[in-house]
Amino acid sequence: MLDKEVYNLYNVVTIFIDDALFTRQGNSYRRVLLRTSYRVNGQVRHDTLANLSHCSDDELQALKLALKHKGQLTQLGVLSEAVRTRQGLAVGAVWVLHPLAQQRGLVKALGQSRPAKLALWLVLASVIAQGSRRSAVRLAHQQAACDILQLETCNEDDVYQALDWLEAHQPAIAEVLFTPRYTRAGQAPTLYLYDVTRSYWEGDQHELGEYGSNRDGKKGKKQLVIGWLTDEQGWPITGEVFAGNIQDPKTCKPQLAKLAQRFGVKQVT
């Protein structure tokens, strides 16, 4: 190793970190050396000052940064004290799902009103992380939902008002989603799938909550009956909530009426 006087004599060019990978007998190794470059009779030569292979990646990055800006270390120190980092909102999930909702016609069916955008967020939130309406609000504050969907706020009151809006607009939304799909196919299907389920209700203030045959084994709990209609491929067409004491067969007739009157279907199995 050359001492300081020899470096001055041979005109030191620079000091740098030599970071390289090599293979020996089938095994891969990393070699990190602190080296200097200097000239002897016009030829560039290198000398090793220290072996840094034992240093961590963070330490090596710090050394490389210091060597790269060795004339500006004071400014770098001031900058590091002034800069603060924080976790931003997640973007990816909403950024991907929103165009998909546009392609499937959901954005067009809902519209561009504020309640419509909130309703769209409830759909996207259920895809990202299934949960309650309240959890959808919390998720909106973690995801860039308001930025991408152009919503000023998203709180619990907003979400429940959007549910009221959805209840009033559900028939029109279902028709807008139904017609283009089968117009492209040439005709509406003739085979439909329909099923019902029951869900017990905590409390007694729901207008459709009634005592009935509870399949969950929850005694003393009112319940709701929920019917869901899809086409032969399982694409959802419409859903409906019935009083908790209605018998399953009695929910079928309203579904046939919907298909005939709202969707113009003439043949149904």
C-alpha positions as CSV (number, residue, x, y, z in Angstrom):
1,M,0.0,0.0,0.0
2,L,1.4,3.4,-0.9
3,D,1.8,6.1,1.7
4,K,0.6,9.7,1.4
5,E,3.9,11.0,-0.1
6,V,3.9,8.4,-2.8
7,Y,0.3,9.2,-3.7
8,N,1.2,12.9,-4.1
9,L,4.2,11.9,-6.1
10,Y,2.2,9.8,-8.5
11,N,-0.7,12.2,-8.8
12,V,-3.7,10.4,-7.2
13,V,-6.7,10.5,-9.5
14,T,-9.5,9.4,-7.2
15,I,-10.6,7.1,-4.4
16,F,-13.5,4.8,-5.2
17,I,-15.4,1.6,-4.0
18,D,-14.8,-1.4,-6.2
19,D,-18.0,-3.6,-5.7
20,A,-18.0,-6.8,-7.8
21,L,-19.4,-10.3,-7.8
22,F,-17.3,-13.3,-8.8
23,T,-17.7,-17.1,-8.9
24,R,-15.2,-19.6,-7.6
25,Q,-15.6,-23.3,-7.6
26,G,-19.3,-22.9,-8.3
27,N,-19.9,-20.5,-5.4
28,S,-20.7,-16.8,-5.8
29,Y,-19.0,-14.2,-3.7
30,R,-19.1,-10.5,-3.4
31,R,-15.9,-8.5,-3.0
32,V,-16.1,-4.8,-1.9
33,L,-12.8,-2.9,-1.8
34,L,-11.9,0.7,-1.1
35,R,-9.4,1.5,-3.7
36,T,-7.5,4.4,-5.2
37,S,-6.6,5.2,-8.8
38,Y,-3.3,6.9,-9.7
39,R,-0.9,7.3,-12.6
40,V,2.7,6.0,-12.9
41,N,4.5,7.2,-16.1
42,G,1.2,7.9,-17.7
43,Q,-0.4,4.5,-16.9
44,V,-3.4,4.2,-14.5
45,R,-2.8,1.8,-11.6
46,H,-5.0,0.9,-8.6
47,D,-4.2,0.2,-5.0
48,T,-6.4,-1.3,-2.2
49,L,-6.9,0.9,0.9
50,A,-9.4,-1.4,2.8
51,N,-11.6,-4.5,2.4
52,L,-15.2,-3.4,2.9
53,S,-16.8,-6.8,2.2
54,H,-18.0,-7.1,5.8
55,C,-19.9,-3.8,5.6
56,S,-23.8,-3.8,5.3
57,D,-25.5,-2.5,2.2
58,D,-26.6,0.6,4.1
59,E,-23.0,1.3,5.1
60,L,-21.8,0.8,1.6
61,Q,-24.4,3.1,0.2
62,A,-23.5,5.8,2.7
63,L,-19.8,5.5,1.7
64,K,-20.6,5.6,-2.0
65,L,-22.8,8.7,-1.5
66,A,-20.0,10.4,0.6
67,L,-17.4,9.7,-2.1
68,K,-19.7,10.9,-4.9
69,H,-20.4,14.2,-3.1
70,K,-17.2,14.6,-1.1
71,G,-17.1,18.3,-1.8
72,Q,-20.7,18.8,-0.6
73,L,-21.0,16.8,2.6
74,T,-22.1,19.9,4.6
75,Q,-24.9,20.6,2.3
76,L,-26.0,16.9,2.3
77,G,-26.1,17.0,6.1
78,V,-28.3,20.1,6.1
79,L,-30.6,18.5,3.5
80,S,-31.0,15.2,5.4
81,E,-32.1,17.2,8.5
82,A,-34.7,19.2,6.5
83,V,-36.2,16.2,4.6
84,R,-38.9,14.2,6.3
85,T,-40.5,11.1,4.8
86,R,-44.0,9.6,5.4
87,Q,-46.1,6.8,4.1
88,G,-48.4,8.0,1.3
89,L,-51.8,6.6,0.2
90,A,-51.8,3.3,-1.6
91,V,-52.7,3.8,-5.3
92,G,-52.3,0.5,-7.1
93,A,-55.6,-1.3,-6.2
94,V,-58.0,1.5,-7.0
95,W,-56.0,2.5,-10.1
96,V,-56.5,-1.0,-11.5
97,L,-60.1,-1.6,-10.4
98,H,-61.5,1.7,-11.6
99,P,-60.8,1.1,-15.3
100,L,-62.2,-2.4,-14.9
101,A,-65.4,-1.0,-13.6
102,Q,-65.5,1.4,-16.6
103,Q,-65.0,-1.6,-19.0
104,R,-67.8,-3.6,-17.4
105,G,-70.2,-0.6,-17.7
106,L,-70.5,-0.1,-13.9
107,V,-69.3,3.5,-14.0
108,K,-71.8,4.4,-16.7
109,A,-74.7,2.6,-15.0
110,L,-74.1,4.4,-11.7
111,G,-73.4,7.9,-13.2
112,Q,-71.1,10.7,-12.1
113,S,-73.0,12.1,-9.1
114,R,-71.4,12.2,-5.7
115,P,-73.6,9.3,-4.3
116,A,-72.8,7.3,-7.5
117,K,-69.1,7.7,-6.9
118,L,-69.5,6.7,-3.2
119,A,-71.5,3.6,-4.3
120,L,-68.7,2.8,-6.8
121,W,-66.2,3.0,-4.0
122,L,-68.3,0.5,-1.9
123,V,-68.0,-1.9,-4.8
124,L,-64.3,-1.4,-5.2
125,A,-63.7,-1.6,-1.4
126,S,-65.5,-5.0,-1.3
127,V,-63.1,-6.3,-3.9
128,I,-60.0,-4.9,-2.1
129,A,-60.9,-6.0,1.4
130,Q,-64.3,-7.4,2.2
131,G,-65.9,-5.8,5.3
132,S,-68.5,-3.5,6.7
133,R,-69.4,-0.1,5.4
134,R,-67.4,1.4,8.2
135,S,-64.3,-0.6,7.2
136,A,-64.8,0.8,3.6
137,V,-64.5,4.3,5.1
138,R,-61.3,3.4,6.9
139,L,-60.0,1.8,3.7
140,A,-60.7,5.0,1.7
141,H,-58.3,6.9,4.0
142,Q,-55.6,4.3,3.3
143,Q,-56.2,4.1,-0.4
144,A,-56.1,7.0,-2.9
145,A,-59.9,6.5,-3.4
146,C,-60.9,10.1,-3.1
147,D,-58.2,11.3,-5.5
148,I,-58.9,8.7,-8.2
149,L,-62.7,8.8,-7.9
150,Q,-62.7,12.6,-7.4
151,L,-64.4,12.6,-4.1
152,E,-64.0,15.4,-1.6
153,T,-64.7,13.4,1.5
154,C,-65.7,9.8,2.4
155,N,-67.1,9.4,5.9
156,E,-69.8,7.1,7.5
157,D,-72.6,9.6,6.9
158,D,-71.7,9.8,3.2
159,V,-71.6,6.1,2.8
160,Y,-75.0,5.5,4.4
161,Q,-76.6,8.3,2.3
162,A,-75.1,6.5,-0.7
163,L,-76.8,3.3,0.3
164,D,-80.2,5.2,0.5
165,W,-79.4,6.5,-3.0
166,L,-78.6,3.0,-4.3
167,E,-81.9,1.6,-2.9
168,A,-83.9,4.2,-4.9
169,H,-81.8,3.8,-8.1
170,Q,-81.3,0.0,-8.0
171,P,-83.9,-0.9,-10.7
172,A,-82.5,1.6,-13.2
173,I,-78.9,0.5,-12.5
174,A,-79.8,-3.1,-13.0
175,E,-81.5,-2.4,-16.3
176,V,-78.5,-0.4,-17.6
177,L,-76.2,-3.3,-16.7
178,F,-78.5,-5.9,-18.2
179,T,-79.3,-4.6,-21.6
180,P,-75.8,-4.0,-23.2
181,R,-74.5,-7.4,-22.2
182,Y,-77.2,-9.3,-24.0
183,T,-77.6,-6.9,-26.8
184,R,-74.0,-7.7,-27.8
185,A,-74.8,-11.5,-27.5
186,G,-77.9,-11.1,-29.8
187,Q,-80.5,-12.3,-27.3
188,A,-81.1,-12.7,-23.6
189,P,-80.5,-16.1,-22.1
190,T,-83.5,-18.4,-21.3
191,L,-81.9,-20.1,-18.3
192,Y,-81.5,-18.2,-15.0
193,L,-80.2,-19.2,-11.6
194,Y,-82.0,-18.1,-8.4
195,D,-81.3,-18.7,-4.8
196,V,-82.2,-17.3,-1.4
197,T,-80.4,-17.0,1.9
198,R,-81.3,-15.8,5.4
199,S,-79.4,-13.5,7.6
200,Y,-80.2,-12.7,11.2
201,W,-80.5,-9.1,12.3
202,E,-79.1,-7.5,15.5
203,G,-81.8,-5.2,16.8
204,D,-85.4,-4.7,15.9
205,Q,-85.6,-1.5,13.9
206,H,-85.2,-2.9,10.4
207,E,-88.5,-2.5,8.5
208,L,-88.2,-6.0,6.9
209,G,-86.8,-7.8,10.0
210,E,-89.2,-10.6,11.1
211,Y,-89.0,-13.8,13.1
212,G,-88.9,-16.9,10.9
213,S,-87.2,-20.2,10.3
214,N,-83.6,-19.3,11.4
215,R,-81.0,-21.5,9.7
216,D,-78.2,-20.0,11.7
217,G,-79.7,-21.3,14.9
218,K,-80.0,-17.8,16.4
219,K,-83.0,-17.9,18.7
220,G,-84.8,-14.6,19.5
221,K,-83.3,-12.8,16.5
222,K,-85.2,-11.3,13.6
223,Q,-83.9,-12.0,10.2
224,L,-84.0,-11.0,6.5
225,V,-84.5,-13.1,3.4
226,I,-82.2,-12.2,0.5
227,G,-82.8,-13.4,-3.1
228,W,-80.2,-13.3,-5.8
229,L,-80.8,-13.8,-9.5
230,T,-78.0,-14.5,-12.1
231,D,-77.8,-15.6,-15.7
232,E,-76.7,-19.1,-16.7
233,Q,-73.0,-18.0,-16.4
234,G,-73.4,-16.6,-13.0
235,W,-73.4,-12.9,-13.9
236,P,-75.5,-11.1,-11.3
237,I,-78.7,-9.5,-12.6
238,T,-80.6,-8.3,-9.6
239,G,-81.0,-8.9,-5.9
240,E,-83.8,-8.2,-3.5
241,V,-84.4,-8.3,0.3
242,F,-87.6,-9.7,1.6
243,A,-89.3,-9.8,5.0
244,G,-87.7,-12.4,7.3
245,N,-90.9,-14.5,7.6
246,I,-91.5,-15.0,3.9
247,Q,-91.2,-18.6,2.6
248,D,-88.6,-19.2,-0.1
249,P,-91.0,-20.2,-3.0
250,K,-93.0,-17.0,-2.6
251,T,-89.9,-15.0,-3.5
252,C,-89.7,-16.5,-7.0
253,K,-92.7,-14.8,-8.5
254,P,-91.3,-11.3,-8.1
255,Q,-88.1,-12.4,-9.9
256,L,-90.2,-13.7,-12.9
257,A,-92.0,-10.4,-13.0
258,K,-88.7,-8.5,-13.1
259,L,-87.4,-10.5,-16.0
260,A,-90.6,-10.1,-18.0
261,Q,-91.5,-6.5,-17.2
262,R,-88.2,-4.7,-16.5
263,F,-85.8,-6.7,-18.8
264,G,-88.2,-7.8,-21.5
265,V,-87.4,-11.5,-21.2
266,K,-90.0,-13.8,-22.9
267,Q,-88.7,-17.3,-22.2
268,V,-87.5,-18.3,-18.7
269,T,-86.3,-21.5,-17.2
